[in-house]
Amino acid sequence: MTQDMLSLCKKVLLRVSSNKKLFARELRKSIRHLTGEDLKHLKTWCTERFRQHAELIESAFRPYPAL
């Protein structure tokens, strides 16, 4: 089930990546819906895939220092 949610989050983020505000909102939603390894995977994937949003990604994951 969590892999399905992770896949869905990735699809949504890919679609909204051109709009910074929408990307930020969807990233925060994705973070709320995922846990553990899926959350780590999402951070790694976002960092590699969306370098143009690096600051935004770092700030979204800041409350999760263990990642």
Rosetta constraint file for C-alpha pairs under 8 A:
AtomPair CA 1 CA 5 HARMONIC 6.57 0.50
AtomPair CA 2 CA 6 HARMONIC 6.10 0.50
AtomPair CA 2 CA 34 HARMONIC 7.29 0.50
AtomPair CA 2 CA 38 HARMONIC 7.31 0.50
AtomPair CA 3 CA 7 HARMONIC 6.06 0.50
AtomPair CA 3 CA 38 HARMONIC 7.45 0.50
AtomPair CA 4 CA 8 HARMONIC 6.15 0.50
AtomPair CA 5 CA 9 HARMONIC 6.11 0.50
AtomPair CA 5 CA 33 HARMONIC 7.69 0.50
AtomPair CA 5 CA 34 HARMONIC 7.47 0.50
AtomPair CA 6 CA 10 HARMONIC 6.25 0.50
AtomPair CA 6 CA 34 HARMONIC 7.19 0.50
AtomPair CA 6 CA 38 HARMONIC 6.53 0.50
AtomPair CA 6 CA 42 HARMONIC 7.35 0.50
AtomPair CA 7 CA 11 HARMONIC 6.26 0.50
AtomPair CA 8 CA 12 HARMONIC 6.24 0.50
AtomPair CA 9 CA 13 HARMONIC 6.13 0.50
AtomPair CA 9 CA 27 HARMONIC 7.98 0.50
AtomPair CA 9 CA 30 HARMONIC 5.72 0.50
AtomPair CA 10 CA 14 HARMONIC 6.11 0.50
AtomPair CA 10 CA 42 HARMONIC 7.76 0.50
AtomPair CA 11 CA 15 HARMONIC 6.35 0.50
AtomPair CA 12 CA 16 HARMONIC 6.34 0.50
AtomPair CA 12 CA 26 HARMONIC 7.36 0.50
AtomPair CA 13 CA 17 HARMONIC 5.74 0.50
AtomPair CA 13 CA 23 HARMONIC 6.24 0.50
AtomPair CA 13 CA 26 HARMONIC 6.59 0.50
AtomPair CA 13 CA 27 HARMONIC 6.91 0.50
AtomPair CA 16 CA 20 HARMONIC 7.86 0.50
AtomPair CA 16 CA 22 HARMONIC 6.18 0.50
AtomPair CA 16 CA 23 HARMONIC 5.39 0.50
AtomPair CA 16 CA 26 HARMONIC 7.98 0.50
AtomPair CA 17 CA 22 HARMONIC 7.67 0.50
AtomPair CA 17 CA 23 HARMONIC 5.37 0.50
AtomPair CA 17 CA 50 HARMONIC 7.68 0.50
AtomPair CA 18 CA 23 HARMONIC 7.59 0.50
AtomPair CA 19 CA 23 HARMONIC 5.94 0.50
AtomPair CA 20 CA 24 HARMONIC 6.14 0.50
AtomPair CA 20 CA 53 HARMONIC 7.53 0.50
AtomPair CA 21 CA 25 HARMONIC 6.41 0.50
AtomPair CA 22 CA 26 HARMONIC 6.14 0.50
AtomPair CA 23 CA 27 HARMONIC 5.95 0.50
AtomPair CA 24 CA 28 HARMONIC 6.27 0.50
AtomPair CA 24 CA 56 HARMONIC 6.80 0.50
AtomPair CA 24 CA 57 HARMONIC 7.84 0.50
AtomPair CA 24 CA 60 HARMONIC 7.80 0.50
AtomPair CA 25 CA 29 HARMONIC 6.38 0.50
AtomPair CA 26 CA 30 HARMONIC 6.07 0.50
AtomPair CA 27 CA 31 HARMONIC 6.18 0.50
AtomPair CA 27 CA 57 HARMONIC 7.87 0.50
AtomPair CA 27 CA 60 HARMONIC 7.41 0.50
AtomPair CA 28 CA 32 HARMONIC 6.39 0.50
AtomPair CA 28 CA 60 HARMONIC 6.43 0.50
AtomPair CA 29 CA 33 HARMONIC 6.45 0.50
AtomPair CA 30 CA 34 HARMONIC 6.36 0.50
AtomPair CA 31 CA 35 HARMONIC 7.69 0.50
AtomPair CA 31 CA 39 HARMONIC 6.63 0.50
AtomPair CA 31 CA 61 HARMONIC 7.90 0.50
AtomPair CA 34 CA 38 HARMONIC 6.03 0.50
AtomPair CA 34 CA 39 HARMONIC 5.44 0.50
AtomPair CA 35 CA 39 HARMONIC 5.13 0.50
AtomPair CA 36 CA 40 HARMONIC 6.56 0.50
AtomPair CA 37 CA 41 HARMONIC 6.04 0.50
AtomPair CA 38 CA 42 HARMONIC 6.08 0.50
AtomPair CA 39 CA 43 HARMONIC 6.30 0.50
AtomPair CA 39 CA 67 HARMONIC 7.88 0.50
AtomPair CA 40 CA 44 HARMONIC 6.32 0.50
AtomPair CA 40 CA 67 HARMONIC 5.71 0.50
AtomPair CA 41 CA 45 HARMONIC 6.02 0.50
AtomPair CA 42 CA 46 HARMONIC 5.94 0.50
AtomPair CA 43 CA 47 HARMONIC 6.02 0.50
AtomPair CA 43 CA 57 HARMONIC 7.67 0.50
AtomPair CA 43 CA 61 HARMONIC 7.47 0.50
AtomPair CA 43 CA 67 HARMONIC 7.80 0.50
AtomPair CA 44 CA 48 HARMONIC 6.24 0.50
AtomPair CA 45 CA 49 HARMONIC 5.88 0.50
AtomPair CA 46 CA 50 HARMONIC 5.44 0.50
AtomPair CA 46 CA 51 HARMONIC 7.79 0.50
AtomPair CA 46 CA 57 HARMONIC 7.23 0.50
AtomPair CA 47 CA 51 HARMONIC 5.97 0.50
AtomPair CA 47 CA 54 HARMONIC 6.41 0.50
AtomPair CA 47 CA 57 HARMONIC 6.99 0.50
AtomPair CA 50 CA 54 HARMONIC 6.78 0.50
AtomPair CA 53 CA 57 HARMONIC 6.14 0.50
AtomPair CA 54 CA 58 HARMONIC 6.20 0.50
AtomPair CA 55 CA 59 HARMONIC 6.20 0.50
AtomPair CA 56 CA 60 HARMONIC 6.18 0.50
AtomPair CA 57 CA 61 HARMONIC 6.30 0.50
AtomPair CA 58 CA 62 HARMONIC 5.93 0.50
AtomPair CA 61 CA 65 HARMONIC 7.46 0.50
AtomPair CA 61 CA 67 HARMONIC 7.89 0.50
